[in-house]
C-alpha cells in the first residue's frame, strides 16, 4: 500500500547517511545509501599529512568552522585558531532555514515547540511529534511546506491529528504556479486532509494554557501543539565582511560572475552563490541539483576551464502519490504563462515514476546532448487552450515567458523529460505556438 510521496527529505554532510525516502507515513521503504565521499575513505589524506604528499591529495576536515577570511593573505582562520593558507578557494557555505520574527520574539516555550525542519534530528523529532500531538500547524505554502502538509495530512486520516497549513499567498505554491493551478493545488492539499488557510499573515505567537496560540493580522486565532516553519532559506554569508566580498542586495548570497567567481582566486557554489546566468540573468538557486551543477562548474573553473554557467539545474516536488512536478529555469507566477494539459493515465504519477526507476529518484542532472535533436514541429500557429476553473490537470507543461521567450518550464506529472526542457531554454527562441512545443514532451501519449 502506497501512502505518500517518495523523496529524500533529509541531508546530513560529513558522514555516510542512510536516506529514508518515506518521510513519516508510507508502508514502502525505498532505501539508498548516500555519502559525501565520492571515493573510498582510503582515497583521502589526513589533513595534517597533506603538505607532505608528493603529488598532492584531498583532505576533509570535519567539525571545524571558518571564522575569518584574509583574502589579501590568502588564508582562513578556524574557530580553534588554526590558520590554513590557500592559492584558490571555493566557498560553499549553504544556508540556514529562516524563522518568523513573531516566533523568535515569542520566548522559549514557543521556540521549543517549533521545528524549522532542516536536519536529520528535525525529521526524527517531527516524526515523534506527529504521532503524539493532537495538532500541528505548518507555516509556509512553498515546496517544503506543501509537501509536509500532504504527508502529515495523509497520516491524519488514520489518526486524530489535526493538520493546519497557513501562508500569505492566495494558494499553495502561489509564488511559483499560475493562479488557476495554485488554486487547484490548494484543493488537492485540502483533499489530503489539511486545513489550508491562505492569505494568513502571522501577527504574534504565544504559549497559553498548554497550547501555542497563533494570532493572524485579520483577527483569526489558531491554537496548536506544534509549529513547523517552512519559510525559506537564508544564505550563509558571514564571511563576506572579513573577506570583503559583495552580498547581492536583491537575491542575497555572495555575488559572483557567470564563472561563479567572486574574486580572482575565490569562487562560490550552491545556495550561497548569487550568480549571473548567461541565458536568464542574475539568480540564486536553492536546490540540490544546482549544488551539484554549480559545484562541478566552480571546480572546473578553478583549474582553468573558464566556463560560464549555462547548464540549467532542475528541481522536483511531489504532493502525495498522485501529483508531482519537475521544473527548470525561472518559474515565477508573476511571469506570463502558457499551460498545455492532457488527460493523465495510471503511469503519470510520482508513485509510478519512482517505482519504474527503482531508486526513489526520478530525475538526475543530465547533459544537454540527450536532447540535442529535439526540434519543434512546423505548424500554423494555434491559440493555446485557456484552462477552465475546476479542470482536472492530469498532466501537462507550463511555459514561463519573458519578452516572449521561454525562461522556465514546469513538467506537471510528466517525468524524465528534463533534457528537452533544458534545450528549449538554452536555445532562447521565440515560439509562435507553444502547443506544438508541448508535443516534444509526448504529453498526449497514453
C-alpha positions, 0 to 999 in steps of 0.5 A: 500500500502506497501512502505518500510521496517518495523523496529524500527529505533529509541531508546530513554532510560529513558522514555516510547517511542512510536516506529514508525516502518515506518521510513519516507515513508510507508502508514502502521503504525505498532505501539508498545509501548516500555519502559525501565521499565520492571515493573510498575513505582510503582515497583521502589524506589526513589533513595534517599529512597533506603538505607532505604528499608528493603529488598532492591529495584531498583532505576533509576536515570535519567539525571545524568552522571558518571564522575569518577570511584574509583574502589579501593573505590568502588564508582562513582562520578556524574557530580553534585558531588554526590558520590554513593558507590557500592559492584558490578557494571555493566557498560553499557555505549553504544556508540556514532555514529562516524563522518568523520574527513573531516566533523568535520574539515569542520566548522559549516555550514557543521556540521549543515547540517549533521545528524549522525542519532542516536536519536529520534530528528535525525529521526524527523529532517531527516524526515523534511529534506527529504521532503524539500531538493532537495538532500541528500547524505548518507555516509556509505554502512553498515546496517544503511546506506543501509537501509536509502538509500532504504527508502529515495530512495523509497520516491524519486520516488514520489518526486524530491529528489535526493538520493546519497549513497557513501562508500569505499567498492566495494558494499553495505554491502561489509564488511559483504556479499560475493562479488557476493551478495554485488554486487547484493545488490548494484543493488537492492539499485540502483533499489530503486532509489539511486545513489550508488557510491562505492569505494568513499573515502571522501577527504574534505567537504565544504559549497559553494554557498548554497550547501555542496560540497563533494570532493572524493580522485579520483577527483569526486565532489558531491554537496548536501543539506544534509549529513547523516553519517552512519559510525559506532559506537564508544564505550563509554569508558571514564571511563576506565582511572579513573577506570583503566580498559583495552580498547581492542586495536583491537575491542575497548570497555572495555575488559572483560572475557567470564563472561563479567567481567572486574574486580572482582566486575565490569562487562560490557554489550552491545556495550561497552563490548569487550568480549571473546566468548567461541565458536568464540573468542574475539568480540564486538557486536553492536546490540540490541539483544546482549544488551539484551543477554549480559545484562541478562548474566552480571546480572546473573553473578553478583549474582553468576551464573558464566556463560560464554557467549555462547548464540549467539545474532542475528541481522536483516536488511531489504532493502525495502519490498522485501529483508531482512536478519537475521544473527548470529555469525561472518559474515565477507566477508573476511571469506570463504563462502558457499551460498545455494539459492532457488527460493523465493515465495510471503511469503519470504519477510520482508513485509510478515514476519512482517505482519504474526507476527503482531508486526513489529518484526520478530525475538526475542532472543530465547533459544537454546532448540527450536532447540535442535533436529535439526540434519543434514541429512546423505548424500554423500557429494555434491559440493555446487552450485557456484552462477552465476553473475546476479542470482536472490537470492530469498532466501537462507543461507550463511555459514561463515567458519573458519578452516572449521567450521561454525562461522556465518550464514546469513538467506537471506529472510528466517525468524524465523529460528534463533534457528537452526542457533544458534545450528549449531554454538554452536555445532562447527562441521565440515560439509562435505556438507553444502547443506544438512545443508541448508535443516534444514532451509526448504529453498526449501519449497514453 
